[in-house]
Amino acid sequence: MTTRSGTAATLAMERREGAAWEKKAISALAGVTVVALITFAAFQLHLNLTTASLLHLIVVVLIARYSGFWIASGVSLIAVVCQLYFLVPPVLTFVVADPRNWIALAAFEYCALIVSSLSGRAAEQTLVAIGRCEETDRLYEFSRLVLLMDRSQEPAPQLTALIQRVFHFEAAGVFDADSGRYAATGQPNPDLESRTKAAYIAAKDWFDEKSHTWFCVLHMGVRPVGALALRGRGTGEPVARALASLVAIALERSHTLAKESEAEAARRSEQLRTAVLDALAHDVKTPLTAIRAASSGLLEVGRLESGQHELVALIDHEAGRLEEITNRLLGMARLDEREVRLKSRSFRLDALVHRAVGAFDGRATGRAIRTSGLEEKLIVAGDEQLLGMGLAQLVDNAVKYSTPDSEIAIRAERRGSDIVLSVHNVGTVIPPADLERIFERFYRAGGTSQSVPGTGLGLSITRKIAAAHSGRVWATSDQEKGTTFYLALPVNPSPVHTVASQQTGVPV
């Protein structure tokens, strides 16, 4: 299919060129014939030189209008020869007795050449204008068809097919840098792909005179997004650059629409998942509360044998873990609700840190928690309960993954326009590839899912809380220095995110 379309375009171009030369030959022959007839009539009717010259000039002008300057010039020279031989005394000779006849012949030839030049130039400009109108129409047709492209298909093959359909180039190729794919139509050429990609890498347009091929870089602003190759005789620079602009816009539009579709699908999936988690958490909450109350009651009553006490204690412990998971699921679902706003107020950071540390006094067995930087009495504005929950999650994370008898360091400091809280521990190292992903919902770093119990929700909750306060969280980890989590909050926050404010009862 590709070979046939390319060959058809080449044959059509050759036919047009042959037809043009045939038309010029017929025009030249017709002009010479008419000049001969006018000369013969003037000779028979004994017309003077001026009358015959005017008639010849009309023929030359018509030839120049339809066949160009050079054929008209040739016809004018033949007309001068005919006038000299048949109409200038002495006739039937090439001798000119009166010098004024030389002046008349020279004036005729000069006028014929000037008129032929002007007429030919006007005809060429007319053809150029017609050609540009055709090119404009084709560019408009191409841009219209681009808007109708199938969004479910790759854009590059569709674009090359449209270029071939509208412009009939010998060959056309499009390299899409975003997907790394290349598509071509027309005559097959093994070098066209590599040279198109080379034009993209070099970020430079160029024209190959030998193969009559334009290589144009596709730009969106200053950013190259691909490259275009157009092979065919008569392919002008304006058309090549205009096509390159249209193809670049089409590629960018296709990629943008694809990303929007993916984002919309992800958003809907996230909404569905949040709704399911919220429903499940609420459904589990009621029977879980009954189980926890029953197990705690049995432990309080006592009178249990040793084996029975161990089983009830195990039920109570696991029910407590399940309740914690349920509360976190509810907390995450509430954080995804956008119609409830923060309960923001100013408070002292040291009080927030001391409260978070106090909650872990009984759970950080064998680990010392040290604080520093709280002497400055830093003031933070935000939802105190939410920020306390986020900081407590970082401390809980440090307690879980630190080695026994190690120290956990919590530090507060001011860095430029931010107040930064850091929680440092020595223990399990987070691989570099996981340092960003650990803040994703349900994601746990490799090697931790079996060694330490967890849900993969805590750090994602902390990130949402930080984002709601126009802040951010990140982590660093290596074998020598240990692991440090950072929570940065702006000194003068302007929270624009909407999060749930009913979080006061959600434990971490």
C-alpha positions, 0 to 999 in steps of 0.5 A: 500500500505504501509503495503504491501510493508513493509511486502514484504520486511520482507518476502523477508529478511526471505526468504534470511535468510532461503535460506542461512541456507538451503545452509549451511546444504546442503554444510555440508551434501555434505562435510561429504558425500565426506569425507566418500567416500574418506575414503572408497576409501582409505580404499579399495585401501589401500592408506596411511594416507598422501594421504587421508589427502591431499584429505580430506584437499581439501574438507575442503578448498572447504567447507570453501570457500562456507560455512564458517569456522564453517561448515568446522571445523566440516567436518575436525573433521569428517575427523580426526575421519574417518582417525583415525578409518579406516586408522591409524593402527590398523585399525577399532579401535580408538587406535594409535600404532605409536605416529607419527600418532598422530602428523600427525592427529594433523598437519592435523587438524591444517592445516585444521583449519588454511586453513578454517579460512583463506578461510572463512575470504576471503569469508566473505571479498568477501561477504562484498565487494560485499555487499558494491558494491551493496550498492554503486550501490543503493546509486547511483540509489537513487541519480539519482532518486532524481534528477528526483523528481517532483518539484511541489510535496512535497519532503518528501513523494517522498524521502521515496517512493524512499528509499523504492523502492531502498533499501526495508527497513521494514519502512522509515520516513523523517521529513522535518523541513522547512515545519514541515511535516513527511512522511513514507513508509513501516510497519506502526508504531505510534512511528516512527514519534515521535522518528524521530522528537525527533532525530531532536530536540536532534540533535543526531544520534542513533540506536535502537537495539530492532527495528533495526532502525537508526535515523539520523539527516539531516544536511546542514553544521552545521544546522539541516534540518530534520531527517531520520528513517530507519528500517530493519535488516542489515542496516549498519551505513555507508548506514544510514549516506550516505542516511541521507546526500543524503536526506538532500541535496535533501531537501535543493535543493528542498527548494532552487528551490522552493524559487528561483521560488517564487523569480522569480515569485515575480520579474516578478510580480514586473516588471509587476506592475511597468510597469502598474503603469508607463503607468497609471501615464503617461496616467493620467498626460496629462488630469490631467495637463489640469484639473489643468490648467483650475481650476487654471485659473478660480480661477485667473480670479475670477468673480465666485459666492460663491458656484461656487468658492468653487466647483472650489477650490475643483476641484483644490485641489483634482486635486493637490492631484491626481497630487501628487499621479501621480508624486509619481507613476512616481518616483517609476517607475523610481527608479525601472529602473536599467540602470540609475545611481546616480548623486553622488557628495559631499554636506553639510548636513545642506543645504539639511536639511534646504532646506527640512524644508523650503519646509514645512514652509507653510504646517506645520501649528501649528507645530514647526520644530526644527533642531539640530546637524547641527553645525558640517557641516557634508559632505554627498556624493550622489545624492542630489536631491534623498536624498532631496526627501527622507528626505522631505518624512520623514518630510511630514510623520511627519507633517501628523501624528503629533498632532496639536501644537506639535514639529517636531525635525530633528537631524543629528549626526555621529554614528560610520561609519554612518551619521544618520538623525532622524525625530521625532514627537508626534502623531499617534503611529505605532503598532510594527507589522507595523514598518517594513511593513510601508516601503513596497509599498502601505502598510499603518499602521492600523488606518491611512488609514481613518484618514490621506490621503496618497498613501503608496508610500512615505516611500517605495521610501525613502527606495529605495533611502537609499538602492541606497546610501548603507544606510538604514531606520527604525522607532521606535514608542511608546505612551510615546516617540512618533515616530522617523524615521531614515535615515542612510548614510555611511560616505564613501559610495560606491553606487552599486545600479542603480536608476533613476537620472531623479528625479529632477522634481519629487515632494514628 
